[in-house]
Amino acid sequence: MFQPLVEPITFTEFLEWKPENGRYELHKEIIVEMQPTGDHELVRAFLIREVNFEIRRLNLACSIPSQALVKAVDKKSGYIPDVLVLNIPNLVNELLWKKSSTVVQAE
């Protein structure tokens, strides 16, 4: 499913390297290319559809991005979660959001 691509790098180096296309994550300072399976994608699509319905129904200031990166607490990893619900008003506190679609805070 995935294969390490380079030697260990920092999270900041990963953000500078990360290309616009493709799904890459940083697992304990190692770049990994991710390729979900078809069944995985169907479950992900179902979850996004259902959560998005509730966001609209409740008129919440939230969004579900498709490629946002979440910096892990260990600061050596960054993941593209299957489903991420962002609190839009809190994005002003996310210093990496505008440049690299990255969130650090759990708000």
Summary of the structure (lengths in Angstrom):
residues: 107
radius of gyration: 14.6
end to end distance: 30.5
largest distance: 45.8
contacts: 251
relative contact order: 0.18
helix: 35%
strand: 20%
